[in-house]
Structure formats: structure tokens, C-alpha cells
């Protein structure tokens, strides 16, 4: 099972739905407006309340691949260890 799915299962249902809704909205419009690029890597982040969704966005096909999801306090520690 991909790590992002395990991360999502750990969240409450309303938080999961909110993250999915925001990612779908970003994919339908312009993902580069909703996501901000992280310094020093190719990944982007999206803020959803106190949580962050870390994703890799393919510029050519405009696909969003979510890698990690978690609270802002912990997500970057888990991402860059």
C-alpha cells in the first residue's frame, strides 16, 4: 500500500474528505496555483488546514502524485529523514 494511503487512513474522515476535495479542485484547475514548490527538491506542498499534502507534479501531463500526507508539525521530519 502506498505511503500516502496509509497516511490518509490515520486521519479523521472529515480531514480526509477535505484533502481529497482540495486536491481534486487543484487538478481540475491549475495545480501550480494550489501547490507550492519545496526548496531543494522537485516536490510540492498543499496546505489543507493544519495538514500538508506533499506531491510530485508532472508539468507536461499535469498529473498530481501524492507522496505523503500529515500534520504540518511532523510531515517535513518524516519526509526528509
C-alpha positions as CSV (number, residue, x, y, z in Angstrom):
1,X,0.0,0.0,0.0
2,X,1.4,3.4,-0.9
3,X,2.5,5.6,2.0
4,X,0.1,8.4,1.2
5,X,-2.9,6.0,1.6
6,X,-1.5,4.8,5.0
7,X,-1.2,8.5,6.0
8,X,-4.7,9.2,4.9
9,X,-6.1,6.3,6.9
10,X,-4.6,7.7,10.0
11,X,-6.5,11.0,9.6
12,X,-10.1,11.6,10.6
13,X,-12.8,11.1,8.0
14,X,-13.6,14.8,7.6
15,X,-9.9,15.7,7.2
16,X,-9.5,13.0,4.5
17,X,-12.5,14.3,2.6
18,X,-11.3,17.9,2.8
19,X,-7.8,16.9,1.5
20,X,-9.3,14.8,-1.4
21,X,-11.7,17.7,-2.3
22,X,-8.8,20.3,-2.4
23,X,-6.6,18.0,-4.5
24,X,-9.4,17.3,-6.9
25,X,-10.1,21.0,-7.2
26,X,-6.4,21.7,-7.9
27,X,-6.3,19.0,-10.6
28,X,-9.4,20.4,-12.3
29,X,-8.0,23.9,-12.5
30,X,-4.3,24.7,-12.2
31,X,-2.3,22.6,-9.8
32,X,0.6,25.0,-9.8
33,X,-1.5,27.7,-8.2
34,X,-2.7,25.4,-5.3
35,X,0.7,23.8,-4.7
36,X,3.9,25.5,-3.7
37,X,7.3,24.0,-4.6
38,X,9.5,22.8,-1.8
39,X,13.0,24.2,-1.6
40,X,15.8,21.8,-2.6
41,X,13.6,19.1,-4.2
42,X,11.1,18.5,-7.0
43,X,8.1,18.0,-4.7
44,X,5.3,20.5,-4.0
45,X,3.1,21.0,-0.9
46,X,-0.5,21.9,-0.5
47,X,-1.8,23.4,2.8
48,X,-5.1,22.0,4.0
49,X,-5.8,23.4,7.4
50,X,-3.2,22.0,9.8
51,X,-2.2,19.3,7.3
52,X,0.0,19.2,4.3
53,X,-0.1,17.1,1.2
54,X,3.3,16.5,-0.4
55,X,3.1,15.7,-4.1
56,X,5.1,15.4,-7.3
57,X,3.5,17.3,-10.1
58,X,4.4,16.4,-13.7
59,X,4.5,19.6,-15.7
60,X,3.9,18.0,-19.1
61,X,0.9,15.8,-18.3
62,X,-0.2,18.0,-15.3
63,X,-0.7,14.9,-13.1
64,X,-0.5,15.1,-9.3
65,X,1.1,12.2,-7.5
66,X,0.6,12.5,-3.7
67,X,3.5,11.1,-1.7
68,X,2.8,11.9,1.9
69,X,0.0,13.5,3.9
70,X,0.3,14.6,7.5
71,X,0.2,17.3,10.1
72,X,2.5,20.2,9.4
73,X,4.4,19.6,12.7
74,X,5.5,16.2,11.6
75,X,5.3,15.9,7.8
76,X,8.7,17.5,6.9
77,X,10.5,15.5,9.6
78,X,9.1,12.3,8.1
79,X,9.7,13.5,4.5
80,X,13.4,14.4,4.8
81,X,14.8,11.8,7.3
